[in-house]
Each structure stands twice: as C-alpha cells, then as structure tokens.
Amino acid sequence: MSTTTPARRGATALALALGVAVTGCAAQNTVEPQPMAHAQAASETLSARQQAIPLIASFMAASDMPRLHTALNQGLDAGLTISEAKEVLVQLYAYVGFPKSLNALGELLKVVEARRQRGIQDAPGREPSRAIPTGGDLAAVGKANQTKISGAPVKNAVTDFAPVINQFLQAHLFGDIFERDNLDWPSRELATVGALAATPGVEAQLRSHMRASLRVGLTAAQLRQLAQVLAERGDADAAQRAREALAAASEDRR
C-alpha cells in the first residue's frame, strides 16, 4: 500500500500541471485523491517508432538541427506519420517555446520534401477525429484531462495565487492540445519527457512527467530504455536527468 501523503500528492500534481518546483508551502494545500487513469497494456520495450519520439523532442529542445534532421528521418522510417511528427513538434511549444517549435517544424518540412524527392512516400497520418470543444465545455474537458494525467484535481498555493495559469493550462494545454487524438497520450508524454530531459533546470517538471508517463500506460522498463536511447545518441546529461527523474517517480509510487 502506498504511504504517499495527501500533501505530497498535491505537490506532485502541481509540479506536473504548472511546471514549477515544489516548495514547503505545498503541505498546506488541499488535493482530493482520485483513482489513476486506466493504464493501457504496454510492452516492456519501446518500439522503434516510440524510441524516435523522445529523440526528436530532445534535439528540438536543444536546437540541435543536424541531429533533429537525422531523428526525424529515422522516426519516419520507423513508421511515424507526418501528422504525428508535426503533432509532437506543435505540442512541445508549450514546454520549450514557439521559436523552437517553429524552427523544428521548418526542419520537418525540409525532411519531408527531401524524402519525397527521393521517392519516399511517407504516410500522411490523420487529423483529429473529433471537434475540439469550446467555451465552458473546453474548460471542463481540459480539467478532466489534467486530473487524469496529474492523478488528482490540481489545487495548490500557486493556483490560488495565480488562478489564471491553471485556467490557461486546463483550457489550452489539457484541452485544445491533449484532446487532439491524432497522437496518443503515451506518445505525448514520451515527447515531453524527451524535451524536459534535454533542458537543464527543469528537473522538478521532468520528475512530474515521469510520474505522468507511468500513469498513462508506459512502464518503468520502457522509460529506462528511453534514458538509454538518449545516452546512446550522445546526450549523456539528458540521459542522467531522465534516470534520476525515473528513480524519484518510481520511489513515489511505492
């Protein structure tokens, strides 16, 4: 049985949702525990397609265009559709910024055009299958998605101090973006973990997204493989940050 306290669950949810380091004041906040989202069956290893996603994300976050170019090619070779690749790069603007997202999308365009000229017909993929809600419906859907991914409704000192940040997170990140079903949640978390692992100074957020990755159906073995893939591709620092975050996330689940 888990010995995690309500205060610690609240700190975990806040760090995931807001991307801030958890401080001692979190112990005074209220979080209503919720059941974990149902985890889908997962292999103990990442597929070649799945391995490509955190690599693409990490090189995008580092603005390493030569290695991003290579990773995009390898991802498309492994079965990543053009739509999925675009979705990874679009989503990550919320974590690493619009400039890096726009630059990476430009690089993907070059890759796709070059492959087309070589006679490679990559699968286009699909757009979201349903319309994204608007207004109050969007806020409700976003709050529900945030709760599933965070493990509990998010209510903390920081959301009380600046309520608008949580409104933006619920309506846009967890609503507009996470409601787009042309990329599944495990793939979205692989991308987020890859980008955060490559970004020094966001270790608290990386730990939170390791917990989220486990919550949406990825396994500890798959996340250890993610760190190994980063190491094998020459980013030892990112790999080490990923290992440390996974160790902390695994400890929290005991």
N, C-alpha and C positions, 0 to 999 in steps of 0.2 A: 504493500500500500504506500502511496506517495505521502511524504511528510512535508510537501511544499505548503507554506502558509498562504493564507489569502493575500497578505501584503505582497508576498513575493510574486504570486500570480498577477497581481495588479501591476507590479513593476515590469514584469515580462511583457504583458500586453501593451503597456505604454511604450516601452522601448521599441517594440515591433511597429506599432502604429504611427508613432511620432518621429522615430529616428533620433531619439535623444538618449543620453546616458542616464541611467537610473541613479537617483540620489537618495539619501536617507529619508527625505520627506515622503517618499512613496509609502512608507509604512503607515501613514495616517490616512491613506486613501481607501476608497471603497470599491471593490470589484465583486460582481456577482458571478460565482463559478458557473460554467456551462459545460455540457458534455463536449468532448472533442468531436470535430467533424469526422464523419466516417472515412477511414483511410481506404483507398482503393488498393487492390492487390498489387504488389510490386515485386520485381525481381531483386535479387541481391546484387546485381551488377547493372551499370548504366549501359544502354545501347549506344552504338556509335553516334546516332542522332543526338541522344541526350548528352553525351560527352562533349559534343561540339558547342552546345548552348552556353555553358559557363566559360568556355574558352573565348567564344565570340564576345561575351559580356565583359570578361576581364580585359581583353585587348581594347575594347571600346572605351572602358573606364580609364585605361592608361593612355589613351590616344596613341596607341601603337598601331599605326595604319598598315605597315608591312605584315605584321603578324595577324592583324584583323583580316586582311585580304586573304591570307592563307587559311585562316579558320573558317571564313565564310565559304570558301571553295570546298573545304573538307566537310562542312556541315551540309551543303547542298549535295555533295557526293554521297553522304550518308543518309539522305532521304528527307532532310529538312526542306519544306516547301518555301517558295519565295514569300508567301504570305506569312508563314511562321517566322522566317528570318526578319522580315520587316517588323512584325509584332514585337519581337524581342528588343529590337533597337528603338522602337517607339516607346515601349513601356519604360525603358531604362532612363528616359529623360527625367522621370520622377525621382530617380536616385542619383544620377550623375550630371544632369543638366541638359538643357536644349542644345547648346553648341556641340557637345559630344554626340548627342543623338543625331543631329543633322549631318555632322561630318561622317558618322558611321553609315547613315542611310545613303549618302553620296557614294561611299565606298562600295556598298552593296550594289548600287545601280551599276557601277563600273564592272563589278564582278559578273553580274547577270548578263550585261551586254557583251562582255568578252567571251563568256561561255557560249552565248548564242552565236557569236561569230565563229566559234569553233565547232558549231553544230550540236551543242549540248542543249537539249530541251528540258529545262528544269520544270518540275511540277509547280504550277502557279499557286496551288492551295486554294483556300476559300476565305471569304469574308465572314464575319459573324453571322450566325444563322437566325438571330432574333434582333429585334429593335431594342436599343438601349432605352430604359425608362427615362423620364424627365421629371423635373419638379420634385414634389414630395415623394413620389414613387422611387425616384433615383436615390434620394437620401435614405429611404427605408431599405432598399436593396443593398446599398453600399454599407449601411450599418450592419446588416445581416452578414455580408461577406467579411467585413472587418472582424466581427465577433467569431466567426468560424476560424479564420486564419490566426487571430490573436489568442483564441482559446477562452475568451471571456469578454463581456462588454467593456469597452475602454472608458474608464472614468478615473481621472487622476489629478494631481495638483496642477500639472501643466495644462491639461484640457480645461480645468476650472479657471486657470489664469488667462488662457487664450483660447476660448471655445471655438473661435473661427478656424483654427488649424485643424481641429478634428472634423469640423463641418466640411472643409475642403478635402480632407482625406477620405471621408465617407462618400461624398458626392462624386469626387473625381477619380482618385486612385482606386478605391474599392468598388466604386460604382461604374463610372464611364470605362475604366480600363479593365478591371477584373471581371466585368460582365461580358466582355468580348470573348466568345467561346471558340475563336479560331486558334487559341493557344491554351492548353490546359494549365491548371494551377501548379502541378509539379514542375512543368517546364518554366512557368513564370518564376517559381522560387529558385530553380537552378540558375536562371539568368540573374536574379537579384543577388544570390549568394556569390556568383562569379564576379559580378561588378563590385560588390562590397569588399570581397577578399582582396581585390586589386587596389583598394582605396585605403591608404593609411589613415588612422584616426577615427574610424567608424566601427571599432570593434564591438561596441555595445549593440549596434544595429545588426552587425553580422551574426552575433550570438542569437539575437531575436529571430532572424530569418533562418538560422539553422533549426531552431525550435519549430518555426512555421513549416519548414521543409518536412520535418518528421511528422507534423500534424496533417499535412495534405497528402501523405502517402509514400514519400521517399523513405528509404531505410538508412540506418547508420552506415551499413556497408557501402551503399551507393554514394553517400556523402564522403566517406573515406576515400573512395575511388575518385571522386571529384577533386579532392586535395592532391591525390597522386597524379592525376592528369595535369593539374596546374604545375606541379613540380617537374614533371617530365617535359613540359613545354617551356621550361626555363624561368618560371616565376616562383622562385623558392620562397620569397617573402609572402606572397599571396597564399601559397600552399600552407605555410606555417600558421598564418592567421586563420585559415579555414580549419586546420586541425584543432587549434586551440578553441575556436568557437564551437566546434562539434563536441569536443570533450566537455565543455561547460554545459551545452544543451543536453547532452546525454546524462550528465550528473543531475541536472534539474528534474529529469523525468524519473529518477529513482525514488 
